[in-house]
Every structure is written in C-alpha cells, then in structure tokens.
Amino acid sequence: MKVEKLEKFFAPEELGRLLQNFVSHLGASSMVWDERGELRFADFMTPFCEAIYSRVPEKCEADRKLRFEKAKKRSKPFLHTCFAGKLNFVIPLKFYSGKEEFFIGVAGG
C-alpha cells in the first residue's frame, strides 16, 4: 500500500461536511485526518471529549494514534472504544487504482 496526499483525491473540508450530513443528527462530531495523521477538519469536540482531553491530552493523543494505525491496516470502517469509554467510528480513507492501493487518511468522530 502506498501513501498519497489526501488533497490529491478529496478536499478535507468537503469530505468533512459530507460526513457531517450523516452524523450531525446523532450529536456526533466529524473529523478528517490526512495521510500524516494531522487533523484537517473538525466541526466540534463533544463536551465529554473536551473534559477528558483537558485532563489527559497525552492519553487522547496516544489513543488517536492507535486508531490511525488500525485504520491503515483495515479496509472497512470500524468502531473503536477509546480508553475513556467513548465509542468512535473510524473510516479508513483509501483509494484504489487498478491493483494499487493508496492510503490517504482517516475520517470519523
């Protein structure tokens, strides 16, 4: 699998807004990370996550990196329960061209 820039295939803001349409009625946040694991779009952070992140940001970042690495290895969306007990949805963003597979980032919330 090759790693490609997210922008080569999607605008992060456009992808994030599309994701919002699916999860906004659930009160869930929408986030998009690029191929390097950098946050490129976020509509908001849930109050629960804000409270946890303000106390232990290093645990939240370690958990986020774990989800990112899992997404690189999987080809289908999955659910992940973080260390604080919050259920997260994770969508690996991959692009297939013929027999080549490109990892371009992660969406979720």
C-alpha angles and dihedrals in degrees: 000000000000126000117232134177115270092225090062088071109017140014104241092222093051092048091048093051091050089051090051090061090062101043108027093090088057093055089243125140126238122224135172125196124192128230091280094053094254117144108247102169134020127160096194143324116247115247089244092055092045090055094047094043092051089057103038112012092160091061091048092050092047090050091048090052090050091053090048093053091047089052091054090057098043128068099198133061115266142182121245128190110213125219090266093054100255117141112231128190114219126194116190108219107218132159123208122205113177106305094341122099121201124195108213105166148288134282127193146100 
